[in-house]
Each structure stands twice: as C-alpha cells, then as structure tokens.
Amino acid sequence: MCPSYMATREEKHSTRGRAHLLFEMLQGETIQEGWKSEAVKESLDLCLACKGCKGDCPVHVDLATYKAEFLSHYHETHKRPRHAYAFGMIDRWAHLASKTPGVVNFFTQTWGLRRFAKVGAEISPKRSIPRFAKRTFTDAFNSEHRPTLRANATRVMLWPDTFNNYFFPNILTAAVEVLESVGCEVTIPTERLCCGRPLYDFGFLDRAERYLKRILDSLEKEIDAGTPVVGLEPSCVSVFRDELLNLFTHDERARRLSKQTFSLSEFLEERRKAGAQLPTLNRKVLVHSHCHHKAIMKTAALESTLKAMNVDYEMLKSGCCGMAGAFGFERDKYDVSIAVGEQVLLPAVRKADKDTIILTDGFSCREQIQQTTGRQTMHLAELIKLARHTSAE
C-alpha cells in the first residue's frame, strides 16, 4: 500500500487516486489543464517515488515514472522550487563541497550558521545536514597502490555513487576489500559520473538523459567487454535496471549495461556459485531493505548472502523508511516522512536490542534511522568486512 496514503489516509494520495487523476488529465474532460493541472501536481507531491506500486500493485503501475514525466512537463511553465535544484543536482554541489569539505561542514554543522543553509535549501529545521567526508573515495582509490591479485582475478567495476563517495567513502572502501577477498580486481570509472537518480524525482528528465548518455559513452569499452558493474546504493542500481531502459529503449549499450549491473548481494551470489566463500558472523541483524531494492532487484540474493554468513537476521516488512531520497529532508514534508517511518521501521529499530546490528544499504534509509532513533546502521559491505575481521581475530 502507498506509504503516503497510509500516513494521510486521503484518497488523492493513494495509488488508485493518483492513477485516476492522471487518467482524467489525459482524457481532458474533467481535468482540462493537462500538464499544468494543480490538482494532479498536488496529488503527486506526496508520492515518495519508492516504486512500491510497481512491485506490489497487481497491475504494476509505475507512478514514480509518471510523476517524473508530469513534473518534466509541469515545470516547462512553472518555476521549480529551490529545493529541486539543491537536491536534484546534489552530485554537482557535492563535488564542489569536496574541494573544501571542512569549510562547507563548518557552515552546515555549526549551530546558528546551519539554519541559513537549511533555509536556503528549504530543508526542515528538524533535519540534520549530512557531513561531507574529508576525502572522497575516488580520490583515495586513485592515489592508492592496489594489491597484486592472481592472474585469473575477475575484473569488476565498483560504481562510486554520489552519496557514498562524498559522504560515506568508508562503505565503498569496505566494498573494495570484500570484492578483492572473493577474487576480484576492482576498478572504478575514469570520469566523474553520476546516474542522476535525484533528477528524476524533480522532473529533470532532459538532464538525467544527458547524464546517462555520458555514462554509456564513457563505459562503452567496459560494456563491450562484459565487465560487471557493482552498485552499493540501491536507488542507483535501479536506475541502470529501470530508468536507463525507459530512456534508451533502442540502445544496445543500455540493454547490456542493465544486465551487467548488480547489487553487492547479487554479485556475491554469482561469486559463491563460482566457489567463493563468505565469512560467518555470530550476530543478530535487523534488516530494512531499500524500496527500490525490493521493487526492482528483490531481496532473494540479500537473504541468501546473510544465510551464507550464518547471520541470525530478521527482514522487516517495513515498506518505505519515509526519507525516500530528498523527500524527508524537505521542509513541508517532514511530518509525512516521520509518519511513514513510524508505521513499522522506526518502532522496530527502537525496540531492537542494543547489540543488534541495523542493516540497510540505502543512504536515505540510514539517515532516517540515525536521525530519528540515534541508532547507527551498517551497509552490507561493512557487515561482511566486520565478519572478515572478526574471523581473523
């Protein structure tokens, strides 16, 4: 069931209500304003673009895609709000911030000053702005000497997504260790690339298409060589598996890249079939799966990986975390974001024993949990790294 409908209980915020309004808009009888309709805009405004309807709805209606298409047309005649530029183009702002992260963090983390940053980006005053890392993963990776692996090592490209690269590079570093431990030679793109995930949420479809075209051109040799691409951020992996094919329907490179892109758990499943072993970990783990992971990639590989590690895990039937990318950061959506999270996820996290590991791969999911419960979370890459080091000790 749609997360925003569960929070508001208003028909216009249900999958059925939104689909009906879009139908009426396209018919042009009841709703005659077409792509300029404020009624349709209001209905789609609380859509979290979680893709839950695509995975759970009996007719697999994809309202996240319809929302992106509507906003693309709507903003041809309407000015976009400031937060659309602040969040939609986060890859650009993060790249600039990485030049002087200490200065940026001073203004976004210091009491008094951070208020101005939130007002400028239309962020809820109740939210914390994530801290930029002192050094990006890509800078560190390109400057370090990689260990010599055996001659038959499998070449794999690790996708340095914007969120982990600029905010949590330790997660990407953990993934490098994990991939090398299962016999892989890890490489990353030679150019600064971004899948443009946040752009879809605000209807920047032309810009998103340019981002993806650049990726296809930049990775053409790797695509032709069949190099697997491993992504750590579920929303980025879903772009290569979903939006990429929607925007480049007849491009053979897009079709290949979609098939060559894996989540970490999916790729590890393939490596285990080839004989790779995963470390075991005697810990309890509470798992919240990112919405796009559940809708596009499904969770079978993740559960299989946890079973192979002999982890005592529980998969929460939690739906959306409520943060949903930039949604929960926006000033006027904070209350809905919290209401969605309080359905299942946040109470379950608070109830969990303090020694239980909270596992979730999504950047927004981690922010929602940590900012509202104070509990720290782990990415699957970090969990496997912990298991390796625990076994070694």
N, C-alpha and C positions, 0 to 999 in steps of 0.2 A: 504494500500500500504506500502511496506517495507520502514521503516524510512531512512535507509542509501541510498536507491535508490532515495528517494525524495530529499535527501541532495546532492547527487553526480550526479544523472541522468545518471549513467553508467549502462548498461545492466548487466554487471557481478555482480553488487551489488543489483540486483533485485531478488525477489523470483524465478521468472522464470529462470533467468540466472544461479543462483546457483543450482537449481534443475537440469537444463540441464547439467551443468558441472559434477555434481555428477553421473548423468546417463551415461555420456560419460566415466567417470572414471571406473564405474563398468562394462561397456561394454568392456573396454580395447582396443579399436581400435584407436580412435582419441587421447585419453589420455592414454598412456601406462605405466605411472609411478605409477599407483594405488594410495595407501595411501601416497606415497611420493610426489605426484604432487604439484608443487609450484603454478600452475595455480589455482587449487582448493583451496589451502591454502590462496592465495591472495583474491579470491572471498569471502571466508568465514570470512576473517579477519575483515571486517566491519559489519558482522552480529551482531546485538546487543543482540541476543538471547532473544528477547522480547516476543516471542511466538505469535506475532500478526498474522503471517501467519497461525498458527494452528487454530486461532479463526476466522480470516477474509477470508482466502483464500477459494475459492469454493471447492477445493479438500482437504482442511485442511492439507496441507503439513507441517510437523514439522521440520523446518530447524534448530531450536535450538538443537534438539536431534541429527540430522545428523552432526551438527558442533561438538558437544561433542564427538561423535563416531569417526569422522575423526581425530580430534586433538589427541585422545587417541592413534590411530594407527600412526599418523604422528610423534608424539614425541617418539615413540619407536626407531626411527632412527635419530631424530633431537633434539638438546638441547633446553630446554624451556628457554624463556627469564626470566630475574629477576622478572619482574612484575607478572609473573604467580605464582611464589612462594609467593611474597609479598601479593597479593590479594587473590589467591586461598586458601591459608592457613591462612586467616585472623583470624579465630577462635583461632588458636594457638598463633599468635602474640598478639592478644587482651588479651588473658588470661595471658600471660607473662607481658604485659604492665599494667594490672590491679594490679599487685603486687606493682608497684611503679609508679602510674599514673602521679604524679607530676613531676618526673624526665623525663618521656617519653614526657609529654606535653612541658616541657622546651625545649627539643631538636626539637620538631616538630612545635612549635608555635613561637619560638624566631627568630627574623629577623637575617639572616646570617646563623644560625645553621640549620634552616628548609630546606635550599637549599640542604644541604647534604643528608637529609632524602629523599627529593624528587628525587634527582639523584640516590640514592641507590635503590629506589623502582620504578624508571622510571615513576614518576608522573609528569604531566605537571607543569611547574613553575607557570602557571596561576591558578592552583587549590590550595585550602586550604586543609590541612590535618585535618580531624575532631578531636576534642579534646576528650580525654578519660575522662570518668566520675570519680569523686573522689572515688566513691564506686559503685560497681556493684549492680544491682537489686537483684541478687540471694543472695549475702552476706547480704544485708539489709533484705530481706524477711525471710531468715533462722534465723536471730537474733531477729526478732520482734515477739511480742506476738500477735497472731491473735485473733480478737474478737469472742466471742461465738455467734454462729448463731442458728437459730431454728433447731429442731431435723430433720425436713424434708428438710433441705437445700440440693440442688443438688451439688454433688461433680463434680468439673471441674478442669482440668489441664491446667494451663496457660503455653504456650511454651515460655521460655526466650531466644529468638533468639539472636544471637551474636551481631547484630547491635544495638538493643535496650538495651540489657543487659550491654554492655560495653561503649556505647556512650550516649544513652538516656534512662537511667533507669526510669526517671520520667514518660515515656509513659507506661511502664509496671506497675508502681505503680498506675497510673491513671486507668489502666485496672482492677487491683485488686479491687479498690474502686467501679468501675462500676459493675463488676461481683457480688460483695458482695451485692450491692444495689438491684440486681434483684434476691436475694435469693440463692446465690451460695456459697459453701465452696471451696475456691481456694487453690490448691496445685500446686507444680512445681516438675519436675523430681529430684530424689535424686542424680543423677550423672550429671556431666558436659557433656552435649550432644550438638551436632550441626548437622543440617540436611545436611550440606556440599554444600549448594547452590552454592557458588562461585567456587567449584571444577569442576562443570560441564562446566563452561564457558572456562576452560583451559584444558579440556580433562583428568582430573584426575579421570577417572571413577572407577578404582580399589579402590582408596582411598575413593571415595564417597560411593561405595558399602559397604565398611567396616564401615563407619560412620552410614549408615542406618541399617546395621546388628546389630550394637551395640544398636541402638535405639529400634529395635524390641525386642532384648533380655532384655534390661533394663525396657521397658514399658510393658512387657508381661502380668503382673498381671492387670495393668490398661486397657490394650486392652481387656483382657478376661472379665473384669468387665463392659466393655462398657463405660468407663469414657470419656466424651467429651474432646477433646484437642482443645484449642482456640489459634490461632496464630495471632500475630499483624503485622508481616511482610509478605506481600502478596507472595513474592518470596519463603519464607519458607513454607507457606501453600501449594503453588503449587507443591513443592517437594513431600509432602505427598499425594497429589491428582494426581500426574502425574508421576514424575521420579521413585518414590517408586514402583509403579505398573509395570513400564517398567523393573526395575532391579530385582524385586522379583515377577515374574509373577505367580508362583505356591505356594507362601507363603500365607497361610490363614491369618496370623497376619497382613501382609501388606494390604490385602484387607480390613480387619476390621479397621485398623488404618486410612486408606484412607477415609472410610465412617464416622469415628468418629472425623475427623479433620475439624474445622470450622474457617472461618474468624470471627472477632468480630461481624460484622453486621449480618452474617448468624446465629450465636449463639443467638444473641439478638432477632432475628426474632422468633426463637424457644421459647425463654422465653416469648415473648409477646403473643404468641399463648397460653401459659400456664397461662396468666393473668398478667404478669409483666408490669409495666408502666415505660415509659421513660420520663425524664424531658423535658420541652419545652424551646426553646431559640429563642428570637426575634432578630435574626441577619442574615445578608446576608452572604452566604458562597459560595465561588468559589471552585468547586471540580475537582481535577485531579486524575483520577483513575490509579493505577499502571498497567502496561501492563499485568503482569501475572494474576492480579485480573480480568481484562477484558477478557482475553483469557481462563482462567481455571474456575474461580469461577463466573464470570459475575457480573454485578453491580446491579441486581434487589434488593437484600437484603440491600445493602448500601442505595439505593434510598428510599426504604421502611422505613428504620430506620430514615433517615433525614425527611421524611414526617411525621412520628410519632412524631418527635420532633418539628414539626411546623416550621422548618427552611426554610428560603427563599433561596433556593440553585440553583446553575446553574452547570450542569455537562458539563465540557469542552470536546469537541470532539478533543482532543489534541494528540492522538496517544502516541508515546513514548516521555518521557521527554528528552531523549538524553544522560542521565547519564548511565542508564542501568547497574547497579551494578558497576563494576570497569571500564567499557568501557570509560566513560567520564573522568576518572582520568588519563588514560594512555597518556603519552606524545605525541605520534604520532596520537592520535585520538581526541584530544581536539577540533580541528576545526570542524570535522564532528559532534561531540557531541553538540556543540553550534548551528550548522546549523539545526540539528534536533529539538532542543528545540525552536529555533526561528520560526519554522513553525507555531505554534499556541500557545503553552503553555506560553512561556516567555513574548510575547507581551500582552497576556490576563492578566497575573499577574501584569505587569507594569501598565496596563490600569485600573485595579480594584481600587475602592475607598479604601482609607487607613483604613477605618473601616470594610472593608470586610475581613472575615476570609478565609485564603487559606488553604484548607483541602486536605491532601494527606497522605496515610498510608505508602508509600514506603520510605525507608531510602535514596535510591539514588535519588528519586524524590525530597525529601526535600532538599538534598544537592544541586541539580541542581538549584532549585528555589532560595534558600537562598544565594548561592554563586554568582549567576549571576544577581539577581534583588535586593538583600538586604532585601526582604520581609520574615518575619517569617511565619512558617507554623504550622498547628496543625494536630495531628493524631485524628482519630475518638474517641479514648478513652479519649483524652484530651478535645475534644469538648463536650462530654457527661458530663465529670467532671465539665467543666465550666458551663454547663446548670444546673447541680445539685446545685452548689454553688450559682449561680445567683438566682435560685428559692428560695433557703434557705434565701438569703439576702432580 
